[in-house]
Amino acid sequence: MSKQQQGLIGRRHVLLLWLRLRWKVVIIILMLSILILLLLLTSVIGVLHRHHEYEYNDDSINNTNKIAFLFLARRDLPLDFLWTAFFHDADVTRFSVYIHSSSLGFVFNQSTTSSPFFYNRQLSNTIKVVWGESSMIAAERLLFDAALKDPANQRFVLLSDSCVPLYNFTYIYNYLMSSPNSFIDSFLDTKDKRYNPNMSPVIPYQKWRKGSQWVSLIRRHAQVIVDDHVIFPIFKKFCKRRPPIDPSKGNLNILLQKQHNCIPDEHYVQTLLEMNDLEDEIARRTVTYTVWNHSATKMENKGWHPVTFDYANAGPKQINAIKAINHVYYETEYRTEWCRTNSIAAPCFLFARKFTRGAAMRLLSEGVVGPFDTSALNTNS
């Protein structure tokens, strides 16, 4: 074979080798391009997910299930006009309303409320409720019992007569229905002095819990409360509020202040569910926002009470600050509770209290829950 032929063969080998390498290079570049495209697509999906993470468009939610809104009222519902706007655009098959009024015999009708959503929604069986006494949790149990009679009620939200919603109905419905858990503010207070040793052995100290009374429950947990005939009697007997200082009683106050002090509604639901080993089934936080007045003077004379929102401090800045809260820190447990529903990051609070009528009017006028209609106001309520 001549040198010319050998050179020609060599060049062909080089050309074939180059062609093979070129295709390998093309394949590698193509694979890298696909990988980069996938990474970019994942990033975009992540951004879209974060943007829509609060919308809860969960197709698994059964829209025939209802939320039972349970109102604890001293007499009427002074913020009925705001709740009218809240319920106005809601599907009436997706919620129900129950009211316990401490004013025995009080009836919600056209003469006592501006909202048709509250007509005749008062319980027929009511009791006189006194703050800081077991009558408060007895009234709560009556509300849960009435709501459980409707099998469609699957979520149970306990509200005061000064509570307001922070979002529209659809948002709150999807938020609560998408979570399989109850929302209950529950923690172990290492500084707590309310536990009465006489509760033992029925309620051991290690099962004693504290938290807000404003809970949102799944049906199973509401049933546990209604079926309880063991823990509630112990609370009635041994968890009682110490009488406030009364200047007219003089030195008798010294003796009275030595009595054991306990606020039943801040312990009952939390302790009962812990006694039933259900704490793993709850999100240990409330969905109702409250600011507490920790004034020493007020605490000594009346006990701690929520700060009241009036027209001046119920503006967009204050409301948006509440809606921006995404975690709660429990100092006694050194625990940070990051707010989630159905494993999705979410704002902590759906409701807030205590709001005056003026504050509620401002919420409506600025479109927090619905359009403002002055004709909806009932001057008699």
C-alpha positions, 0 to 999 in steps of 0.5 A, a space after each residue: 500500500 502506497 503512502 498516499 493510500 495510507 494517508 487517505 485511510 488515516 484521514 478517513 479514520 480521523 474524519 470518522 472519529 471526528 463525526 462520532 465525537 461530534 454526535 457525542 458532543 451534540 448529545 451532551 449539549 442537548 442533555 445539558 440543555 434539557 437539564 437547564 430547561 428542567 431546572 428553569 421550569 422547576 424554578 418557575 413552578 416554585 415561584 408560581 406555587 409561592 404566589 398561589 400558596 394561599 389559594 387552596 384550590 384543592 379538588 379533594 375538598 367536599 363542597 357539601 361539607 359545612 363550617 358551623 359558625 358558633 357565636 358566644 354572645 352576651 345578648 345580641 350580635 353588635 357586628 351583625 352587619 359585618 357578618 351579613 357582608 361576609 355571608 352574602 356571597 357565600 353558598 348557603 349550603 356550605 355554612 351554618 350558624 348557631 348562637 348562644 345568647 346569655 340573655 335568656 329568652 333572647 330571640 334573633 329576628 327582624 327586630 333584634 338583628 339586621 342580618 337574615 343569616 341570624 334569624 332564629 339561629 339562637 339555641 333553645 337551650 341556653 344558660 347564664 354565662 359568667 366570665 371566668 366560670 365553668 358556665 363559659 365552657 358549658 355554653 360552648 358544649 351546648 353550641 357544639 352539641 347543637 351543631 353536631 346534630 347536622 352531619 354536614 357540619 365538618 368544621 366548628 369555629 367558636 367566635 365571640 360577639 366581637 370577632 371579625 373575619 379577616 378574609 372572605 368566606 371562600 378563603 376561610 372555607 378552603 383554609 379550614 377544609 383543606 386541613 385535616 387538623 383542629 386549630 387549638 392554641 395549646 401549650 404547657 405553661 411551666 409558670 402556671 399556677 392554675 392547676 389544682 392538685 385536687 384534680 389528680 389523679 383524674 387530671 394529672 399535672 403532666 396532662 394540664 394544658 393552657 391556651 385560647 378558648 377560640 378554637 376551630 375543630 374537626 368533627 371528631 374533636 367536637 364530638 369528644 367535647 360533647 361526650 365528655 362526662 369525666 373532665 368537665 365535672 372536675 373543672 366545675 369543682 376545682 377550676 374556679 376564678 378567684 374573686 376580684 379585689 373588692 374595696 368594699 370588703 376591706 380585709 376580707 380581700 386578704 382571705 379571698 385572694 388566697 383562694 386558688 385561681 383558675 380560668 376554665 375556658 383557657 384550659 378545658 378543650 386543650 386538657 381534654 384533648 390531651 387526656 384523650 391523646 389527641 394532641 398529635 391531631 391538632 395544629 397547636 395554634 388558634 386562628 383568632 387573633 387577640 392582643 392582650 392588655 398586660 397592665 398590672 393594675 388591670 390584671 390585679 383588679 379585673 384580670 387580663 383582657 383583650 385590647 379593643 380595636 376601635 375605628 382609629 386603630 382598625 385601619 389597613 396598616 393594623 389589619 395587614 400587620 395581623 394578616 402578615 403574621 406567619 408564626 407564633 412563639 411560645 415562650 414557656 415551651 421555647 417553641 415556634 409554631 410556623 403556620 401551615 394548613 395542609 402542609 402549605 405555608 399560610 397566614 396564622 389568623 383568619 379572625 380577630 377580636 375585640 372589635 367595636 362597631 366603628 372598627 367593623 364599619 371601617 373594615 367594611 368601608 375599606 373592603 376587607 370582607 365585602 362592600 359597605 352598605 350603610 342600609 345594612 346597619 341596624 341602629 337598634 342592635 
